[in-house]
Amino acid sequence: MATKHKTTQEPPIGLPVGLNAWLLDCAPVRDCKTCQAEWRHLNAAKERDDITQAAKHATKIRDHASGTHE
């Protein structure tokens, strides 16, 4: 006799409107190859709905732009 297991899963939580915009807020420097490469990766991740990876690229842009371009 096969045993059936019930699985329970919490319903997904709703994140505040605008959270993704806040996470992905960054300003790549136009003439910087590093900033532009990270920007392309960020947009590709957004298209895949991979917000975690997109946020990592946004962080790299913010860190690079604030540390190298001042």
N, C-alpha and C positions, 0 to 999 in steps of 0.2 A: 504494500500500500504506500503510495507516494505521499509525502508530507508537503502540504502547501504552506508556505511562509508568507505572512503578510508583510509587506514593506510599507513603511510610512515615510513620507517625505514632506518636509515643511514647505508651505507655499513660498514662492519667491518673494523676497522683500522688494518694496518699491523704493528706489532711491530718489532723493529730492530732484525736482526738475532743475536742470542747469548744472548738475554735479559733473557730468562729462565735460561740459564746456569749461568748468573751473579746472578740472584735472588736466585738460589738454591745452590750457591757455599758455602760449609761449610766443616769442617773437624771434624767428630765425633771422640771422643777418644775411642780407641779400648776396653779398660777395664772398661769403664763407662756404667753402666746400663741405666742411663738417656739418655746419648748421643745415645746409640744403640737403645733404644725404639723410640726416636724421629726420628732416621734414618729410622727405619722400617715404621713409620707413613709417613714420607716424601716420601719414595718410593711407598707406597700404594696410596698416593694422586697423585703422578706423573702418575701411571698406570691408574688412573681414569680421567686423564687430568684435575685435579683440581689444577692448578698451584697456585692459591691463598692460598689454604690450605698447599700445599707443601712449599711455601715460608714462611709461618708462622712456620712450623717445622724447616726449615733451619735457621730461625732467632733464634729460641729457642736453636738450637745446637750451633750457633755462640756465643750467649749470655752466655750459660752455659759453653762452653769450654773456653771462654776467662775470665770468672769470677771465675770459680771454679778450673780450672786445671792449673793455672799459678804457 
